[in-house]
C-alpha cells in the first residue's frame, strides 16, 4: 500500500529540485542569450522544431503577448524562421534556424558540461541512483 508522503518531505524534494534548477540555469546564463529566449528556443525544439505561436504559448503556459515579443527578438537575431502553415495559409509556424539550433546546442553543452563534471564527483552507485531517480522525475513531471 502506498504511504502518504509528508508535507515536510514534499517541501524538501521541491527545494532540492529548485536548487538544481537554479544551478543549471546559472550555468546556462553564462551564454550571451537571455534565459527567457533560450527557453523559447528549447520549447520550439521540443515541439519538433515546427509549431504555431498559439500552440507554443499554450504548451509553455505563456501569454501570447510575452511570446510574441520573444519571437520578434529571436527572429531579428536570425534564430528562428517563420513560414506559412501548409494547411491554413493564414496561420504562421515557427521553427529553429541553423543559427537557433547552434545557439541552443551551445547552451545545452554549457549546462551538460557542468552537470557531467559534477556527476564525476559522485560514486558509481550514486550516479546510478540519480539516473533511476531521473526516470521517476519524468513520471512526476507528466502527472496531473
N, CA, C and O atoms as a GROMACS GRO file, in nm:
protein
  576
    1UNK      N    1   0.084  -0.118   0.000
    1UNK     CA    2   0.000   0.000   0.000
    1UNK      C    3   0.089   0.125   0.000
    1UNK      O    4   0.190   0.129   0.069
    2UNK      N    5   0.050   0.225  -0.078
    2UNK     CA    6   0.127   0.348  -0.084
    2UNK      C    7   0.112   0.429   0.042
    2UNK      O    8   0.002   0.452   0.091
    3UNK      N    9   0.225   0.472   0.094
    3UNK     CA   10   0.228   0.558   0.211
    3UNK      C   11   0.215   0.702   0.165
    3UNK      O   12   0.274   0.741   0.064
    4UNK      N   13   0.139   0.782   0.237
    4UNK     CA   14   0.123   0.922   0.200
    4UNK      C   15   0.249   0.997   0.241
    4UNK      O   16   0.295   0.986   0.355
    5UNK      N   17   0.302   1.074   0.148
    5UNK     CA   18   0.425   1.150   0.176
    5UNK      C   19   0.389   1.272   0.261
    5UNK      O   20   0.284   1.333   0.242
    6UNK      N   21   0.476   1.304   0.352
    6UNK     CA   22   0.450   1.418   0.441
    6UNK      C   23   0.473   1.548   0.367
    6UNK      O   24   0.546   1.553   0.268
    7UNK      N   25   0.411   1.652   0.415
    7UNK     CA   26   0.432   1.785   0.359
    7UNK      C   27   0.578   1.824   0.371
    7UNK      O   28   0.634   1.886   0.280
    8UNK      N   29   0.640   1.788   0.482
    8UNK     CA   30   0.781   1.819   0.503
    8UNK      C   31   0.868   1.753   0.395
    8UNK      O   32   0.959   1.817   0.341
    9UNK      N   33   0.840   1.626   0.363
    9UNK     CA   34   0.917   1.556   0.261
    9UNK      C   35   0.893   1.616   0.123
    9UNK      O   36   0.987   1.632   0.044
   10UNK      N   37   0.769   1.650   0.093
   10UNK     CA   38   0.736   1.712  -0.037
   10UNK      C   39   0.807   1.847  -0.049
   10UNK      O   40   0.861   1.880  -0.155
   11UNK      N   41   0.806   1.924   0.059
   11UNK     CA   42   0.874   2.054   0.058
   11UNK      C   43   1.023   2.037   0.036
   11UNK      O   44   1.084   2.111  -0.042
   12UNK      N   45   1.083   1.941   0.103
   12UNK     CA   46   1.227   1.916   0.088
   12UNK      C   47   1.262   1.877  -0.055
   12UNK      O   48   1.360   1.926  -0.111
   13UNK      N   49   1.182   1.789  -0.115
   13UNK     CA   50   1.207   1.749  -0.253
   13UNK      C   51   1.193   1.869  -0.347
   13UNK      O   52   1.275   1.886  -0.437
   14UNK      N   53   1.092   1.951  -0.327
   14UNK     CA   54   1.074   2.071  -0.410
   14UNK      C   55   1.196   2.161  -0.398
   14UNK      O   56   1.245   2.212  -0.499
   15UNK      N   57   1.244   2.182  -0.276
   15UNK     CA   58   1.361   2.266  -0.255
   15UNK      C   59   1.484   2.210  -0.324
   15UNK      O   60   1.563   2.284  -0.382
   16UNK      N   61   1.501   2.079  -0.319
   16UNK     CA   62   1.615   2.015  -0.385
   16UNK      C   63   1.606   2.033  -0.537
   16UNK      O   64   1.705   2.064  -0.602
   17UNK      N   65   1.488   2.012  -0.591
   17UNK     CA   66   1.469   2.029  -0.735
   17UNK      C   67   1.493   2.173  -0.778
   17UNK      O   68   1.556   2.198  -0.880
   18UNK      N   69   1.443   2.267  -0.699
   18UNK     CA   70   1.462   2.408  -0.732
   18UNK      C   71   1.608   2.448  -0.722
   18UNK      O   72   1.656   2.530  -0.802
   19UNK      N   73   1.680   2.392  -0.627
   19UNK     CA   74   1.822   2.420  -0.614
   19UNK      C   75   1.897   2.374  -0.739
   19UNK      O   76   1.982   2.445  -0.791
   20UNK      N   77   1.865   2.255  -0.787
   20UNK     CA   78   1.928   2.204  -0.908
   20UNK      C   79   1.888   2.288  -1.030
   20UNK      O   80   1.971   2.317  -1.116
   21UNK      N   81   1.761   2.326  -1.037
   21UNK     CA   82   1.714   2.409  -1.148
   21UNK      C   83   1.788   2.543  -1.151
   21UNK      O   84   1.832   2.588  -1.257
   22UNK      N   85   1.802   2.606  -1.033
   22UNK     CA   86   1.874   2.733  -1.026
   22UNK      C   87   2.019   2.716  -1.069
   22UNK      O   88   2.074   2.801  -1.139
   23UNK      N   89   2.082   2.606  -1.029
   23UNK     CA   90   2.222   2.584  -1.064
   23UNK      C   91   2.237   2.563  -1.214
   23UNK      O   92   2.329   2.619  -1.275
   24UNK      N   93   2.149   2.485  -1.274
   24UNK     CA   94   2.156   2.464  -1.419
   24UNK      C   95   2.128   2.594  -1.493
   24UNK      O   96   2.191   2.624  -1.595
   25UNK      N   97   2.033   2.671  -1.442
   25UNK     CA   98   2.001   2.800  -1.504
   25UNK      C   99   2.122   2.893  -1.493
   25UNK      O  100   2.154   2.965  -1.588
   26UNK      N  101   2.189   2.891  -1.380
   26UNK     CA  102   2.308   2.974  -1.361
   26UNK      C  103   2.417   2.935  -1.461
   26UNK      O  104   2.482   3.022  -1.519
   27UNK      N  105   2.436   2.806  -1.480
   27UNK     CA  106   2.537   2.761  -1.576
   27UNK      C  107   2.499   2.805  -1.717
   27UNK      O  108   2.585   2.849  -1.794
   28UNK      N  109   2.371   2.794  -1.751
   28UNK     CA  110   2.324   2.835  -1.883
   28UNK      C  111   2.329   2.984  -1.904
   28UNK      O  112   2.339   3.030  -2.018
   29UNK      N  113   2.323   3.062  -1.795
   29UNK     CA  114   2.323   3.208  -1.809
   29UNK      C  115   2.461   3.262  -1.846
   29UNK      O  116   2.475   3.382  -1.869
   30UNK      N  117   2.561   3.176  -1.852
   30UNK     CA  118   2.692   3.220  -1.899
   30UNK      C  119   2.690   3.244  -2.050
   30UNK      O  120   2.787   3.294  -2.107
   31UNK      N  121   2.579   3.208  -2.112
   31UNK     CA  122   2.561   3.228  -2.256
   31UNK      C  123   2.528   3.374  -2.284
   31UNK      O  124   2.492   3.449  -2.193
   32UNK      N  125   2.542   3.415  -2.409
   32UNK     CA  126   2.512   3.553  -2.445
   32UNK      C  127   2.362   3.578  -2.457
   32UNK      O  128   2.318   3.693  -2.444
   33UNK      N  129   2.283   3.474  -2.482
   33UNK     CA  130   2.138   3.491  -2.496
   33UNK      C  131   2.070   3.490  -2.359
   33UNK      O  132   2.109   3.412  -2.272
   34UNK      N  133   1.971   3.576  -2.340
   34UNK     CA  134   1.895   3.573  -2.214
   34UNK      C  135   1.824   3.439  -2.196
   34UNK      O  136   1.783   3.375  -2.294
   35UNK      N  137   1.810   3.398  -2.071
   35UNK     CA  138   1.749   3.269  -2.040
   35UNK      C  139   1.608   3.256  -2.098
   35UNK      O  140   1.571   3.149  -2.146
   36UNK      N  141   1.530   3.364  -2.093
   36UNK     CA  142   1.394   3.359  -2.146
   36UNK      C  143   1.389   3.324  -2.294
   36UNK      O  144   1.303   3.248  -2.337
   37UNK      N  145   1.482   3.379  -2.370
   37UNK     CA  146   1.486   3.347  -2.514
   37UNK      C  147   1.533   3.204  -2.536
   37UNK      O  148   1.484   3.136  -2.625
   38UNK      N  149   1.629   3.160  -2.455
   38UNK     CA  150   1.673   3.021  -2.465
   38UNK      C  151   1.560   2.924  -2.431
   38UNK      O  152   1.551   2.816  -2.490
   39UNK      N  153   1.475   2.962  -2.337
   39UNK     CA  154   1.361   2.879  -2.300
   39UNK      C  155   1.267   2.863  -2.419
   39UNK      O  156   1.216   2.753  -2.444
   40UNK      N  157   1.243   2.972  -2.493
   40UNK     CA  158   1.155   2.965  -2.610
   40UNK      C  159   1.219   2.879  -2.718
   40UNK      O  160   1.151   2.798  -2.781
   41UNK      N  161   1.349   2.895  -2.741
   41UNK     CA  162   1.418   2.810  -2.839
   41UNK      C  163   1.405   2.663  -2.801
   41UNK      O  164   1.378   2.578  -2.887
   42UNK      N  165   1.424   2.632  -2.674
   42UNK     CA  166   1.412   2.494  -2.627
   42UNK      C  167   1.271   2.440  -2.646
   42UNK      O  168   1.254   2.324  -2.682
   43UNK      N  169   1.171   2.524  -2.622
   43UNK     CA  170   1.032   2.480  -2.638
   43UNK      C  171   1.002   2.450  -2.785
   43UNK      O  172   0.934   2.352  -2.816
   44UNK      N  173   1.053   2.533  -2.875
   44UNK     CA  174   1.034   2.507  -3.018
   44UNK      C  175   1.101   2.376  -3.056
   44UNK      O  176   1.046   2.296  -3.132
   45UNK      N  177   1.220   2.355  -3.004
   45UNK     CA  178   1.292   2.231  -3.034
   45UNK      C  179   1.216   2.109  -2.982
   45UNK      O  180   1.203   2.010  -3.053
   46UNK      N  181   1.165   2.116  -2.857
   46UNK     CA  182   1.089   2.004  -2.801
   46UNK      C  183   0.961   1.977  -2.879
   46UNK      O  184   0.910   1.865  -2.880
   47UNK      N  185   0.908   2.080  -2.945
   47UNK     CA  186   0.787   2.064  -3.026
   47UNK      C  187   0.819   2.005  -3.163
   47UNK      O  188   0.729   1.993  -3.247
   48UNK      N  189   0.942   1.970  -3.186
   48UNK     CA  190   0.979   1.912  -3.314
   48UNK      C  191   1.033   2.015  -3.411
   48UNK      O  192   1.056   1.984  -3.528
   49UNK      N  193   1.054   2.138  -3.363
   49UNK     CA  194   1.112   2.241  -3.448
   49UNK      C  195   1.015   2.311  -3.539
   49UNK      O  196   1.057   2.388  -3.625
   50UNK      N  197   0.885   2.287  -3.523
   50UNK     CA  198   0.786   2.349  -3.611
   50UNK      C  199   0.653   2.354  -3.536
   50UNK      O  200   0.593   2.250  -3.508
   51UNK      N  201   0.606   2.476  -3.502
   51UNK     CA  202   0.487   2.489  -3.419
   51UNK      C  203   0.426   2.627  -3.442
   51UNK      O  204   0.497   2.721  -3.479
   52UNK      N  205   0.297   2.640  -3.421
   52UNK     CA  206   0.236   2.774  -3.430
   52UNK      C  207   0.262   2.848  -3.299
   52UNK      O  208   0.277   2.785  -3.194
   53UNK      N  209   0.268   2.980  -3.304
   53UNK     CA  210   0.288   3.056  -3.180
   53UNK      C  211   0.179   3.028  -3.075
   53UNK      O  212   0.209   3.023  -2.956
   54UNK      N  213   0.054   3.012  -3.118
   54UNK     CA  214  -0.052   2.986  -3.020
   54UNK      C  215  -0.034   2.849  -2.955
   54UNK      O  216  -0.058   2.835  -2.835
   55UNK      N  217   0.006   2.748  -3.032
   55UNK     CA  218   0.034   2.617  -2.973
   55UNK      C  219   0.152   2.626  -2.875
   55UNK      O  220   0.150   2.565  -2.769
   56UNK      N  221   0.252   2.703  -2.914
   56UNK     CA  222   0.371   2.720  -2.829
   56UNK      C  223   0.333   2.790  -2.698
   56UNK      O  224   0.378   2.748  -2.591
   57UNK      N  225   0.252   2.895  -2.707
   57UNK     CA  226   0.210   2.967  -2.586
   57UNK      C  227   0.132   2.874  -2.493
   57UNK      O  228   0.153   2.875  -2.372
   58UNK      N  229   0.044   2.795  -2.551
   58UNK     CA  230  -0.035   2.702  -2.471
   58UNK      C  231   0.053   2.595  -2.407
   58UNK      O  232   0.040   2.564  -2.289
   59UNK      N  233   0.142   2.540  -2.485
   59UNK     CA  234   0.232   2.434  -2.438
   59UNK      C  235   0.322   2.483  -2.326
   59UNK      O  236   0.348   2.410  -2.230
   60UNK      N  237   0.371   2.606  -2.336
   60UNK     CA  238   0.465   2.660  -2.238
   60UNK      C  239   0.397   2.746  -2.132
   60UNK      O  240   0.463   2.803  -2.046
   61UNK      N  241   0.264   2.755  -2.139
   61UNK     CA  242   0.186   2.832  -2.042
   61UNK      C  243   0.235   2.977  -2.037
   61UNK      O  244   0.259   3.033  -1.930
   62UNK      N  245   0.249   3.036  -2.156
   62UNK     CA  246   0.296   3.175  -2.168
   62UNK      C  247   0.184   3.261  -2.222
   62UNK      O  248   0.096   3.212  -2.294
   63UNK      N  249   0.187   3.388  -2.190
   63UNK     CA  250   0.095   3.483  -2.251
   63UNK      C  251   0.137   3.506  -2.395
   63UNK      O  252   0.256   3.514  -2.425
   64UNK      N  253   0.039   3.515  -2.482
   64UNK     CA  254   0.068   3.536  -2.624
   64UNK      C  255   0.150   3.662  -2.646
   64UNK      O  256   0.239   3.665  -2.731
   65UNK      N  257   0.120   3.768  -2.570
   65UNK     CA  258   0.192   3.894  -2.588
   65UNK      C  259   0.340   3.879  -2.549
   65UNK      O  260   0.427   3.932  -2.617
   66UNK      N  261   0.367   3.807  -2.440
   66UNK     CA  262   0.507   3.785  -2.400
   66UNK      C  263   0.580   3.701  -2.503
   66UNK      O  264   0.695   3.728  -2.537
   67UNK      N  265   0.512   3.598  -2.552
   67UNK     CA  266   0.573   3.511  -2.651
   67UNK      C  267   0.598   3.587  -2.781
   67UNK      O  268   0.702   3.569  -2.843
   68UNK      N  269   0.504   3.671  -2.821
   68UNK     CA  270   0.520   3.747  -2.946
   68UNK      C  271   0.646   3.832  -2.941
   68UNK      O  272   0.720   3.840  -3.039
   69UNK      N  273   0.672   3.896  -2.827
   69UNK     CA  274   0.793   3.977  -2.814
   69UNK      C  275   0.919   3.893  -2.823
   69UNK      O  276   1.015   3.932  -2.889
   70UNK      N  277   0.917   3.778  -2.758
   70UNK     CA  278   1.032   3.689  -2.762
   70UNK      C  279   1.056   3.639  -2.905
   70UNK      O  280   1.170   3.632  -2.951
   71UNK      N  281   0.948   3.604  -2.975
   71UNK     CA  282   0.962   3.556  -3.112
   71UNK      C  283   1.017   3.665  -3.203
   71UNK      O  284   1.096   3.636  -3.293
   72UNK      N  285   0.975   3.790  -3.182
   72UNK     CA  286   1.030   3.900  -3.262
   72UNK      C  287   1.180   3.914  -3.239
   72UNK      O  288   1.256   3.932  -3.334
   73UNK      N  289   1.222   3.906  -3.112
   73UNK     CA  290   1.366   3.915  -3.081
   73UNK      C  291   1.444   3.800  -3.145
   73UNK      O  292   1.551   3.820  -3.201
   74UNK      N  293   1.388   3.681  -3.134
   74UNK     CA  294   1.456   3.564  -3.191
   74UNK      C  295   1.465   3.572  -3.342
   74UNK      O  296   1.565   3.534  -3.402
   75UNK      N  297   1.358   3.622  -3.404
   75UNK     CA  298   1.360   3.635  -3.550
   75UNK      C  299   1.460   3.742  -3.593
   75UNK      O  300   1.535   3.722  -3.688
   76UNK      N  301   1.462   3.855  -3.522
   76UNK     CA  302   1.556   3.963  -3.554
   76UNK      C  303   1.700   3.916  -3.540
   76UNK      O  304   1.788   3.962  -3.614
   77UNK      N  305   1.725   3.824  -3.447
   77UNK     CA  306   1.860   3.770  -3.427
   77UNK      C  307   1.890   3.656  -3.524
   77UNK      O  308   2.001   3.602  -3.523
   78UNK      N  309   1.793   3.618  -3.607
   78UNK     CA  310   1.814   3.510  -3.703
   78UNK      C  311   1.812   3.372  -3.642
   78UNK      O  312   1.865   3.277  -3.700
   79UNK      N  313   1.749   3.358  -3.523
   79UNK     CA  314   1.749   3.230  -3.454
   79UNK      C  315   1.626   3.144  -3.482
   79UNK      O  316   1.626   3.024  -3.454
   80UNK      N  317   1.522   3.206  -3.536
   80UNK     CA  318   1.404   3.130  -3.578
   80UNK      C  319   1.366   3.172  -3.718
   80UNK      O  320   1.411   3.274  -3.770
   81UNK      N  321   1.282   3.090  -3.777
   81UNK     CA  322   1.225   3.123  -3.908
   81UNK      C  323   1.074   3.111  -3.898
   81UNK      O  324   1.022   3.028  -3.823
   82UNK      N  325   1.005   3.192  -3.971
   82UNK     CA  326   0.859   3.185  -3.978
   82UNK      C  327   0.822   3.136  -4.117
   82UNK      O  328   0.886   3.171  -4.216
   83UNK      N  329   0.717   3.053  -4.123
   83UNK     CA  330   0.670   3.004  -4.252
   83UNK      C  331   0.519   2.987  -4.246
   83UNK      O  332   0.463   2.966  -4.138
   84UNK      N  333   0.452   2.997  -4.360
   84UNK     CA  334   0.307   2.979  -4.360
   84UNK      C  335   0.270   2.834  -4.327
   84UNK      O  336   0.341   2.741  -4.365
   85UNK      N  337   0.160   2.818  -4.257
   85UNK     CA  338   0.109   2.685  -4.225
   85UNK      C  339   0.060   2.621  -4.354
   85UNK      O  340  -0.019   2.683  -4.426
   86UNK      N  341   0.104   2.499  -4.388
   86UNK     CA  342   0.064   2.437  -4.514
   86UNK      C  343  -0.087   2.408  -4.521
   86UNK      O  344  -0.144   2.405  -4.631
   87UNK      N  345  -0.153   2.386  -4.406
   87UNK     CA  346  -0.295   2.357  -4.406
   87UNK      C  347  -0.380   2.484  -4.401
   87UNK      O  348  -0.494   2.484  -4.448
   88UNK      N  349  -0.326   2.591  -4.345
   88UNK     CA  350  -0.402   2.715  -4.330
   88UNK      C  351  -0.305   2.831  -4.348
   88UNK      O  352  -0.233   2.868  -4.256
   89UNK      N  353  -0.305   2.888  -4.467
   89UNK     CA  354  -0.211   2.994  -4.501
   89UNK      C  355  -0.224   3.119  -4.416
   89UNK      O  356  -0.135   3.204  -4.418
   90UNK      N  357  -0.334   3.131  -4.342
   90UNK     CA  358  -0.349   3.248  -4.255
   90UNK      C  359  -0.266   3.233  -4.128
   90UNK      O  360  -0.236   3.332  -4.060
   91UNK      N  361  -0.229   3.112  -4.097
   91UNK     CA  362  -0.151   3.086  -3.975
   91UNK      C  363  -0.003   3.079  -4.008
   91UNK      O  364   0.037   3.051  -4.121
   92UNK      N  365   0.076   3.106  -3.908
   92UNK     CA  366   0.222   3.103  -3.922
   92UNK      C  367   0.277   2.994  -3.832
   92UNK      O  368   0.224   2.966  -3.724
   93UNK      N  369   0.383   2.933  -3.877
   93UNK     CA  370   0.454   2.834  -3.795
   93UNK      C  371   0.594   2.890  -3.772
   93UNK      O  372   0.650   2.959  -3.857
   94UNK      N  373   0.650   2.858  -3.657
   94UNK     CA  374   0.787   2.899  -3.627
   94UNK      C  375   0.873   2.775  -3.610
   94UNK      O  376   0.828   2.672  -3.561
   95UNK      N  377   0.996   2.788  -3.650
   95UNK     CA  378   1.093   2.680  -3.636
   95UNK      C  379   1.230   2.738  -3.610
   95UNK      O  380   1.252   2.859  -3.625
   96UNK      N  381   1.320   2.654  -3.572
   96UNK     CA  382   1.456   2.699  -3.544
   96UNK      C  383   1.536   2.711  -3.673
   96UNK      O  384   1.528   2.625  -3.761
   97UNK      N  385   1.611   2.818  -3.683
   97UNK     CA  386   1.705   2.832  -3.795
   97UNK      C  387   1.832   2.754  -3.758
   97UNK      O  388   1.845   2.704  -3.646
   98UNK      N  389   1.924   2.745  -3.853
   98UNK     CA  390   2.052   2.679  -3.822
   98UNK      C  391   2.122   2.751  -3.708
   98UNK      O  392   2.180   2.687  -3.620
   99UNK      N  393   2.115   2.885  -3.708
   99UNK     CA  394   2.177   2.962  -3.600
   99UNK      C  395   2.107   2.936  -3.467
   99UNK      O  396   2.172   2.931  -3.362
  100UNK      N  397   1.975   2.919  -3.470
  100UNK     CA  398   1.900   2.888  -3.348
  100UNK      C  399   1.936   2.752  -3.293
  100UNK      O  400   1.953   2.736  -3.172
  101UNK      N  401   1.948   2.655  -3.381
  101UNK     CA  402   1.990   2.521  -3.338
  101UNK      C  403   2.130   2.526  -3.277
  101UNK      O  404   2.156   2.461  -3.175
  102UNK      N  405   2.219   2.602  -3.339
  102UNK     CA  406   2.355   2.614  -3.288
  102UNK      C  407   2.356   2.682  -3.151
  102UNK      O  408   2.428   2.638  -3.061
  103UNK      N  409   2.278   2.789  -3.134
  103UNK     CA  410   2.273   2.861  -3.007
  103UNK      C  411   2.218   2.771  -2.897
  103UNK      O  412   2.269   2.769  -2.785
  104UNK      N  413   2.114   2.697  -2.930
  104UNK     CA  414   2.054   2.606  -2.831
  104UNK      C  415   2.152   2.496  -2.794
  104UNK      O  416   2.166   2.461  -2.676
  105UNK      N  417   2.219   2.441  -2.892
  105UNK     CA  418   2.319   2.337  -2.867
  105UNK      C  419   2.433   2.388  -2.780
  105UNK      O  420   2.478   2.318  -2.689
  106UNK      N  421   2.479   2.509  -2.807
  106UNK     CA  422   2.588   2.568  -2.728
  106UNK      C  423   2.545   2.582  -2.582
  106UNK      O  424   2.622   2.551  -2.491
  107UNK      N  425   2.422   2.629  -2.559
  107UNK     CA  426   2.375   2.647  -2.422
  107UNK      C  427   2.357   2.513  -2.352
  107UNK      O  428   2.391   2.499  -2.234
  108UNK      N  429   2.305   2.416  -2.422
  108UNK     CA  430   2.289   2.283  -2.362
  108UNK      C  431   2.424   2.224  -2.326
  108UNK      O  432   2.438   2.158  -2.223
  109UNK      N  433   2.524   2.247  -2.410
  109UNK     CA  434   2.658   2.196  -2.379
  109UNK      C  435   2.716   2.263  -2.254
  109UNK      O  436   2.786   2.198  -2.176
  110UNK      N  437   2.686   2.391  -2.234
  110UNK     CA  438   2.729   2.460  -2.111
  110UNK      C  439   2.672   2.390  -1.989
  110UNK      O  440   2.744   2.358  -1.894
  111UNK      N  441   2.540   2.368  -1.991
  111UNK     CA  442   2.473   2.308  -1.876
  111UNK      C  443   2.512   2.161  -1.860
  111UNK      O  444   2.539   2.117  -1.748
  112UNK      N  445   2.516   2.088  -1.969
  112UNK     CA  446   2.551   1.946  -1.962
  112UNK      C  447   2.696   1.927  -1.916
  112UNK      O  448   2.726   1.833  -1.843
  113UNK      N  449   2.784   2.017  -1.960
  113UNK     CA  450   2.924   2.007  -1.921
  113UNK      C  451   2.940   2.023  -1.771
  113UNK      O  452   3.014   1.948  -1.707
  114UNK      N  453   2.871   2.123  -1.714
  114UNK     CA  454   2.878   2.141  -1.569
  114UNK      C  455   2.824   2.016  -1.499
  114UNK      O  456   2.884   1.965  -1.406
  115UNK      N  457   2.708   1.968  -1.546
  115UNK     CA  458   2.645   1.853  -1.481
  115UNK      C  459   2.735   1.729  -1.490
  115UNK      O  460   2.747   1.654  -1.393
  116UNK      N  461   2.795   1.708  -1.604
  116UNK     CA  462   2.884   1.593  -1.620
  116UNK      C  463   3.002   1.603  -1.523
  116UNK      O  464   3.039   1.504  -1.460
  117UNK      N  465   3.061   1.722  -1.511
  117UNK     CA  466   3.172   1.739  -1.416
  117UNK      C  467   3.125   1.716  -1.272
  117UNK      O  468   3.196   1.655  -1.192
  118UNK      N  469   3.006   1.766  -1.239
  118UNK     CA  470   2.954   1.747  -1.103
  118UNK      C  471   2.926   1.600  -1.077
  118UNK      O  472   2.954   1.550  -0.968
  119UNK      N  473   2.873   1.529  -1.176
  119UNK     CA  474   2.845   1.386  -1.158
  119UNK      C  475   2.972   1.305  -1.139
  119UNK      O  476   2.971   1.203  -1.071
  120UNK      N  477   3.081   1.351  -1.198
  120UNK     CA  478   3.209   1.281  -1.182
  120UNK      C  479   3.254   1.275  -1.036
  120UNK      O  480   3.332   1.188  -0.999
  121UNK      N  481   3.204   1.367  -0.954
  121UNK     CA  482   3.244   1.368  -0.813
  121UNK      C  483   3.166   1.266  -0.730
  121UNK      O  484   3.194   1.247  -0.611
  122UNK      N  485   3.068   1.200  -0.790
  122UNK     CA  486   2.987   1.101  -0.720
  122UNK      C  487   3.038   0.960  -0.747
  122UNK      O  488   3.109   0.936  -0.845
  123UNK      N  489   3.002   0.870  -0.660
  123UNK     CA  490   3.038   0.729  -0.682
  123UNK      C  491   2.951   0.671  -0.793
  123UNK      O  492   2.849   0.728  -0.830
  124UNK      N  493   2.992   0.557  -0.846
  124UNK     CA  494   2.914   0.490  -0.950
  124UNK      C  495   2.774   0.456  -0.899
  124UNK      O  496   2.677   0.468  -0.974
  125UNK      N  497   2.763   0.415  -0.773
  125UNK     CA  498   2.632   0.381  -0.716
  125UNK      C  499   2.544   0.505  -0.706
  125UNK      O  500   2.424   0.500  -0.734
  126UNK      N  501   2.604   0.617  -0.666
  126UNK     CA  502   2.527   0.742  -0.655
  126UNK      C  503   2.479   0.789  -0.793
  126UNK      O  504   2.366   0.834  -0.808
  127UNK      N  505   2.566   0.779  -0.893
  127UNK     CA  506   2.526   0.819  -1.029
  127UNK      C  507   2.413   0.730  -1.079
  127UNK      O  508   2.318   0.779  -1.140
  128UNK      N  509   2.421   0.600  -1.054
  128UNK     CA  510   2.315   0.508  -1.097
  128UNK      C  511   2.184   0.542  -1.026
  128UNK      O  512   2.077   0.538  -1.088
  129UNK      N  513   2.191   0.575  -0.898
  129UNK     CA  514   2.070   0.612  -0.823
  129UNK      C  515   2.008   0.739  -0.881
  129UNK      O  516   1.886   0.750  -0.892
  130UNK      N  517   2.093   0.836  -0.919
  130UNK     CA  518   2.041   0.960  -0.978
  130UNK      C  519   1.975   0.934  -1.113
  130UNK      O  520   1.871   0.993  -1.144
  131UNK      N  521   2.034   0.848  -1.193
  131UNK     CA  522   1.974   0.816  -1.323
  131UNK      C  523   1.838   0.748  -1.305
  131UNK      O  524   1.744   0.776  -1.380
  132UNK      N  525   1.828   0.660  -1.206
  132UNK     CA  526   1.697   0.598  -1.178
  132UNK      C  527   1.599   0.703  -1.127
  132UNK      O  528   1.482   0.702  -1.164
  133UNK      N  529   1.646   0.793  -1.041
  133UNK     CA  530   1.559   0.900  -0.991
  133UNK      C  531   1.513   0.989  -1.104
  133UNK      O  532   1.400   1.039  -1.102
  134UNK      N  533   1.598   1.010  -1.203
  134UNK     CA  534   1.560   1.092  -1.318
  134UNK      C  535   1.438   1.036  -1.390
  134UNK      O  536   1.350   1.111  -1.433
  135UNK      N  537   1.433   0.905  -1.403
  135UNK     CA  538   1.317   0.841  -1.466
  135UNK      C  539   1.190   0.868  -1.383
  135UNK      O  540   1.083   0.893  -1.439
  136UNK      N  541   1.203   0.862  -1.252
  136UNK     CA  542   1.088   0.892  -1.165
  136UNK      C  543   1.048   1.038  -1.175
  136UNK      O  544   0.929   1.070  -1.172
  137UNK      N  545   1.145   1.127  -1.187
  137UNK     CA  546   1.114   1.270  -1.201
  137UNK      C  547   1.037   1.296  -1.330
  137UNK      O  548   0.946   1.379  -1.333
  138UNK      N  549   1.074   1.227  -1.436
  138UNK     CA  550   0.999   1.240  -1.563
  138UNK      C  551   0.854   1.198  -1.543
  138UNK      O  552   0.763   1.263  -1.594
  139UNK      N  553   0.833   1.089  -1.470
  139UNK     CA  554   0.696   1.044  -1.443
  139UNK      C  555   0.620   1.146  -1.359
  139UNK      O  556   0.504   1.176  -1.385
  140UNK      N  557   0.687   1.201  -1.259
  140UNK     CA  558   0.622   1.304  -1.176
  140UNK      C  559   0.585   1.427  -1.260
  140UNK      O  560   0.476   1.482  -1.245
  141UNK      N  561   0.675   1.468  -1.348
  141UNK     CA  562   0.650   1.586  -1.430
  141UNK      C  563   0.530   1.565  -1.523
  141UNK      O  564   0.462   1.661  -1.558
  142UNK      N  565   0.504   1.441  -1.561
  142UNK     CA  566   0.393   1.412  -1.650
  142UNK      C  567   0.260   1.391  -1.576
  142UNK      O  568   0.155   1.381  -1.638
  143UNK      N  569   0.266   1.385  -1.441
  143UNK     CA  570   0.145   1.359  -1.363
  143UNK      C  571   0.050   1.479  -1.366
  143UNK      O  572   0.094   1.594  -1.378
  144UNK      N  573  -0.076   1.451  -1.353
  144UNK     CA  574  -0.176   1.559  -1.347
  144UNK      C  575  -0.177   1.627  -1.214
  144UNK      O  576  -0.255   1.720  -1.193
   0.00000   0.00000   0.00000
